[in-house]
Amino acid sequence: MVTTSSIRFGPFQVCPDTKELRKNGTRLKLPAQAIDILVILAQNPGRVATRDELKQTLWPDSSFGDFDHGLNVAVNRLREALGDSADSPRFIETIPRRGYRFIAPVRMPESENGDRAKATAGLDGRSSKPEERKNARMFPVWTAVTLALAAFAGVIWWALLRPQQTLLDGSTQISANHEANDQFNLAFHFIDAENNIPLARKTSERAIALDPNFASAHVQHALFSIIELWAGYSNDPSVVLRSEQEIHEVEPKLPDSDGLLLAAKTAVCLAQGRLDRIPVTKLEDFTRRGGDPTWLATLRMLSGQTDEAIAMLRDSLDRNPMHNPARMFMGEMLRTKGDTVNAIHALERTIQQGPRHATPLIYLTLAYLDDSKTDQAEALLLSARPEFEKNFAWRCAWAILLAAEGKHSEAAAFMDEETLKFARLTWTVWSPIAEFYALQGDRDKAMEWLQFAVQRGDERAFYFRRNPRFASLRGDSRFQLLLEDVESRRAAFRSDAQ
């Protein structure tokens, strides 16, 4: 009788009978349905398991919506446990609109006597003829040789064809220290799924402490330090300079197509207002190869190509529904397009998943104001005040709300020089600061900040024209000339591109 023993791949083994997943012998906690999905995929490596097949096997009585949500959650939990990524898969590959495929070499279950499980039903492995008994004794030997050769070929295939798919987010340099790699991937989980940016940055530092020569971890740390600044935890310009230096020191160790390196360079250029230095072509190539499109979508948004950017982020969320930065920026883009209802839904969902992130507080505050829901904006910010009162992003949002309510003196007290120091480094609030001054009735300051935003790459002229908080600027010739210049420049760019 053939038993169903553990299926092994890499450092992992999964036991279908006990529904256990172990890594180097240590049991990992996973829901039973996630284990079932892994078993189905790992028992059929290289074959696509369709979503319909998984539904019939694991969710036969559920509605489509319940199944779709349940499957996405289960696969995401499974990938987290495996340290895997939809963008750069080592084990589970997403086949868009079809299903999933297991792509790693596996060692299949064995029978109770230690031999390979027989594939032909009805054979009991015994024979009464001497020749057949001799052949039977030799069978395990040849089987072992065959399996050894297959395993060796699998290792060679893995080493040659998939060397760049062992870390999350397009990173290509792994550490020899497995725990450093785990901390690196965990840091991405904290920032992408939970939006706990300080914890993500600290976890990245743990990876560096475990392996000081881990180039990808240094790039990750530089990137997360800038994102932490943008999220309102700092207003120190030296953060950008130190991050740029950290990237520069390890850049020679990485290929210029490294996805994480491209993201970090983009972040530095955004903080410096030097969008002309962003390696856009390489970023486009990385995105076409299946990399995280959030950075490219951000650049498209700033250039006024909002529809294209939204489509990119929708596709990303279809592949990874837990990628919260993509949802946050999609919500902001929908807001600037005037789709307030869906914007509010996306941003509320963003904050539900990642409540320790101040940037969506700004976007959702603006969305509520766009929809004349001042009370909801106030309730949102008051609920976050105990944790974020000293956070510069929260202070920006609170000052804008106070200005919208006509509380100009209180608003000015929160939009102090330290908060403005933060704003000059943070592209997400350049135009909202202009909105703040427009609401305060200071048109000169409003124009100064709007010009600052445009000079640094924010060319969303369509949004500036329809923004209700810029109503007081529409009769200002400086406002009209600035937007006409942006629109002329974008038209020339489109013409050249054609």
Phi, psi and omega in degrees: 000134182270130178263161178258088181268188189293142171263130185245141174204131183053225179274006188254155168216138180238134180250111181298327184293314184264356182055052179239139172243128179236148175237116184052037177091346182268128182287135177255139181278123179213147174297153183301322182293326176296319177297317180300319178297316179299318180298314180301317182289314185289333177286347181227060183300137179089345181261139178283124171267111185288159178297323178297318179298317180294323179295314182295328183278318190249333182230053188296333186255004184270157173286166182299317182296317179296317179297314184300314178295315182297319179293315180299316180296315182296316180294321178295318177298319180296315179297322178299317181295324181274354186066033185258171182216141176294326182286322181227074189287139170257330186239308186245116181259132175277129174256104188310132176063010178238303184168221185223157179219137176274126190243001180265152174297142180234155171250115191281166181300154177243163180279176184297328182272007174092348178279165175297137179299135183284145183268345184257123181290148174094350178271132179256001174083004182247157178211147179268350184267137181302317181298321182289326177294323177296315178297323180296321178293327181282338185303314179298327180296309180295325177298317180297319178297315181299316180295321179297317178295320179295318179296319178297317178297322178297318178297316179297316178302314182298317183290322185275321189263340185229042183287341188255022185231047183244349177235161181284159168065035172081011181284146187240349181252113179267163177263151173287345179268110185298324180294325176297319177297320179297318179294323177300310181293325178296322178299320177293325176299315182299323184273325184276319185266317186259343183058030175269087191290315177302319179294322178298316180295319179293323178293323175298322177296326176295320178299319180292321179297324179287329179213092182299343180263012183281094188299316182296326178292324176295318178296318178301315180298318178297316180297313183293330177295320178291317179297323178297320175298311181300330180281005171094010182273352181205159171227027185271113180298337181292342176301317180293318180295316179294321179296316178299319179293319179297320177295316183300323184291328183255353183305321180299341181278351186239148174291150182290355176265001181301123185298319180292321178298318178297319179296316182295319177297319178299317180297316179299314181295322177296317180295329180272353183070029182244067181294339179292344181265358181286131179284074188298318182299316179293324178295321176296318178298317179298317180294319178297330179281003178103008179287167180302121184273003189299318182292316178294321178297324177298317178295321177297319179299312182296333179273003178089004181268060191290321182299316178297318181296317179298318180298320178297317183287325176299315180297320178297318180290332174297323180280327182217088185296346182267004181279092190291324177302322178297319180293320181299311182290327176296319177300317179295321179294319177299321178298314182293337177277352180094003178272073189294321183300308181289329176297312180298318179300314182295319183286323174296320177295323178299314182289326176301317182282322183231074186291350183260038181229122186276336183301314178296341175297321178296310184298318182288325175301314179296321179296317177297319178295321177301327184262015179057035179251063183298321181298321180290325176297317180294317179297320179301309185288326177294323179294331180269349188301318181304323181270329192246008187302328179268001180281131186292326178294317177298318181298322176299311181298318181294319179297319179297317179298314179299319178296321179295331179273001179081012179268070193293321181294315178297320180298316181296327180295325179279327178272062183274183186295325179294321178292321178292328176298318174297316185297325181295339181262355194237106186297333182292343183242005181304304181287326174300329176293323175297320177298318179303311183290328175296318177294329179284350181084012180259088186292326180297313178295322179298315179292323179300316180285326177293318175297320177301315180298314181295316180300330182267005170117359179273103186244040181274065183301322181300322181285319180299326180291325184263355183296119183295335181280354174260014182304322182289348182263347189295334177270003181272125182298329178297321179296313181296316180295321180297313182290323177297322178295318178297313182295323177295318181294319179292324178296319179295321179296316180296322180295318178295323182292331180281000000 
